[in-house]
Amino acid sequence: MTNYMIIEKSYSYNGELKLGKELNISIRKKTISVYNLEIQKVFITHKVYKKYLKLLKLVNFYLASDDDTGTAYHEALNEIEKFRQLVKNKYRAYLLDKELREMSLELTKKVKNARKRLMFIEFKSPDYVNENNRSK
């Protein structure tokens, strides 16, 4: 099985940013530059999907923990938000709406599950004080 290292570059001419993007694929110290957008979409979709699967494993690990303080659930929510911002800012142009919807639905389920568990922890422990709702 071959491992690919994908590096994205935007290049400029006279200090102005061009619209085209260059995608470098390194295979065993050999570099291939891809300029075709359709081919770039395939590689970047694969890269994002691998990150998505890794995120799901991490979030499932956090949600499976028996944490009474809720820090694992907060970490899961932070990781999900970080991935959403990465996809929104960097990879949205390369992904299809169908793929975005599928990832979003699964992540929304995980967010709801983590928030339910956080609410249960807040309700279960009366000594927990929410800093946002504290009276002055």
C-alpha positions in Angstrom: 0.0 0.0 0.0 1.4 3.4 -0.9 1.2 6.3 1.4 0.6 9.8 0.0 1.6 13.0 1.6 -0.5 15.9 0.2 0.6 19.5 0.4 -1.6 22.3 -0.7 0.0 25.5 -2.0 -1.5 28.7 -3.4 1.0 30.6 -5.5 1.2 34.3 -6.4 2.7 36.5 -9.0 3.9 40.0 -8.2 2.5 39.6 -4.7 -1.1 39.1 -5.8 -2.9 35.9 -5.1 -3.9 33.9 -8.1 -7.1 31.8 -8.2 -5.4 28.6 -9.2 -4.1 26.2 -6.6 -1.3 23.7 -6.9 -1.5 20.3 -5.2 1.8 18.5 -4.5 1.7 14.8 -3.9 4.8 13.2 -2.5 5.4 9.5 -3.0 8.7 8.2 -1.7 10.6 11.4 -2.2 9.1 12.0 -5.6 6.8 15.0 -6.0 3.9 15.3 -8.5 2.2 18.7 -9.0 -1.5 18.5 -9.8 -3.2 21.6 -11.3 -6.5 20.0 -12.5 -9.3 20.8 -10.0 -11.2 17.6 -10.6 -8.1 15.5 -9.7 -7.5 17.7 -6.7 -11.0 17.1 -5.4 -10.5 13.4 -5.3 -7.3 13.6 -3.3 -8.6 16.3 -0.9 -11.9 14.4 -0.4 -9.9 11.3 0.6 -7.7 13.4 2.9 -10.7 15.0 4.6 -12.5 11.7 5.0 -9.5 10.2 6.7 -9.5 13.1 9.1 -13.2 12.6 9.7 -12.8 8.9 10.5 -10.0 9.8 12.9 -12.2 12.4 14.5 -15.1 9.9 15.0 -12.7 7.5 16.7 -11.5 10.2 19.0 -15.0 11.5 19.8 -16.3 7.9 20.5 -13.3 7.5 22.9 -14.2 10.7 24.7 -17.9 9.8 24.9 -17.2 6.3 26.2 -15.2 7.6 29.2 -16.7 7.6 32.6 -15.8 11.2 33.5 -17.7 12.8 36.3 -16.3 16.3 35.7 -17.3 16.5 32.0 -13.9 17.5 30.7 -13.9 14.6 28.2 -17.2 15.8 26.8 -15.9 19.4 26.5 -12.9 18.0 24.6 -15.2 16.1 22.2 -17.2 19.2 21.5 -14.0 21.2 21.0 -12.6 18.6 18.5 -15.8 18.6 16.6 -15.9 22.4 16.3 -12.3 22.5 15.2 -13.0 20.0 12.4 -16.1 21.9 11.3 -14.1 25.2 11.1 -11.3 23.4 9.1 -13.8 22.0 6.6 -15.7 25.3 6.4 -12.6 27.5 5.9 -10.3 25.3 3.9 -12.0 22.4 2.2 -15.6 23.5 1.4 -14.9 24.2 -2.2 -13.5 20.7 -2.8 -16.3 18.7 -1.2 -19.7 17.8 -2.5 -22.9 18.9 -0.7 -23.8 15.3 -0.2 -20.6 14.5 1.6 -20.9 17.6 3.7 -24.4 16.7 4.7 -23.5 13.2 5.7 -20.6 14.3 7.9 -22.7 17.1 9.4 -25.5 14.8 10.4 -23.2 12.3 12.1 -21.3 15.1 13.9 -24.6 16.7 15.0 -25.6 13.4 16.6 -22.3 13.3 18.5 -22.7 16.9 19.6 -26.2 16.2 20.9 -25.0 13.1 22.8 -22.1 15.1 24.4 -24.4 17.9 25.4 -27.0 15.5 26.9 -24.2 13.9 29.0 -23.0 17.3 30.1 -26.5 18.4 31.2 -26.8 15.1 33.1 -23.5 15.8 34.9 -24.6 19.3 35.8 -28.0 18.0 37.1 -26.4 15.1 39.0 -23.9 17.1 40.9 -25.5 20.1 42.8 -22.1 21.5 43.9 -21.3 22.3 40.2 -21.6 26.0 39.5 -22.0 27.3 36.0 -20.0 30.4 35.7 -22.3 31.9 33.1 -25.4 31.7 35.3 -23.9 32.7 38.6 -25.6 35.5 40.5 -23.6 38.4 41.5 
